[in-house]
């Protein structure tokens, strides 16, 4: 098995965020693992990230890893189609995008399967993704039904 360095990414612009988004595609987490911390203007989450960087076409090396994600400079958070009174509800992340406002402000939009969305109004784009555990094997490579 090839041992991988833990991923540690910072995002300060849309290009960076697209890289971060690609690494987070199909990450899963419980509702309880997503939190807005207004005192520090931070939105944080802990997710099980699928390690896309290990997929080599032979369907070997399928792994997930626990990863911490946070966004800074957050002014407000809105959720849509996410059942927040079920802390053990599972969220499957599809993408993270930035909608520009008056530079450098804007909105970071986290889109989840089932048409869920978390929208972070931010003063400036600043995000960090960091693997926090060793990876573990999984048999399931995420797949997308394009007919949805």
Beta strands, then each sheet from edge to edge (+ up, - down):
strand 1: 8-11
strand 2: 28-30
strand 3: 34-37
strand 4: 42-50
strand 5: 63-71
strand 6: 74-80
strand 7: 90-100
strand 8: 106-112
strand 9: 116-122
strand 10: 127-131
strand 11: 136-137
sheet 1: 1+ 10- 5+ 4- 3+
sheet 2: 1+ 10- 5+ 11-
sheet 3: 2+ 7- 8+ 9- 6+
end
